[in-house]
Amino acid sequence: MNYSDLIAGMRRFGSGDRDICLHGLGVTAEQIRENVILAPWWEPETLPGLGEARLLAVSAATKIWDITNNHLEMTYIKTGIGAPQFVDALLTLGVTGCRKMVFVGSVGALDAGIGIGDIVIPAYSVCGDGASRYLSPEMARDVFGEKAYPDPAMLEKAKAETARVCEKNNVRWHAGRCFSTDTIFAQFAHIDEILKLGCSVIEMETAAAFRAARLMGIPLVALFSVSDNTVTNKSLVSGRTPEEMEYRKFVRREVFPEIIMALFS
């Protein structure tokens, strides 16, 4: 399976590149910058240090902003939660001038040594989603359990820049081993199985996102903030202290923007 196969499928049924972009993102291809930030849920106000954000489009699934910071120009896309919505937005970027992508968002920890608010950079993601099937050569072949990887060069740069910025700000960061799930509610009944796969964090999009980016030939890396920790009983609804939540807000507000801008430099 190549990206050209996916585009050929769209064109076969009457869609041109302009239609693909307008339908998928609500903007024209020319409005997308070379540097793109993708986030399932966060909006630019979560990362105010990125620069001045101007809203371009709002659709049922996505919101798009144009961001400028001195001479750095970026497109920010809120995709919606889950692999299907995220991958549809990401794949659409293949018909634009996008040349580099950073995925930002929240991740749940499965390791007692990873704290609320810490930064995690996934070294790989284990497929636990259904969208990845559509990115494999044969849709009927089950890719569950297969690993998908970020762009190697961007991964190394992300680790180096994150180490530099975190040391300066006394912030903790970790190289993560992701599991991408399709369900938050039902995942807890399978945590022991997921731990046996060697995973240290859990989220919903990276396995399909890394696979899609590889097909597109556009570098992608993920940068996550730890929102909860299952194994220490610090969930999204209980157990987290006010101090932990303030630390998390500080890291997203002050540290994430500096790392992202370094990745785009």
Summary of the structure (lengths in Angstrom):
residues: 265
radius of gyration: 17.8
end to end distance: 31.3
largest distance: 54.5
contacts: 921
relative contact order: 0.19
helix: 42%
strand: 27%
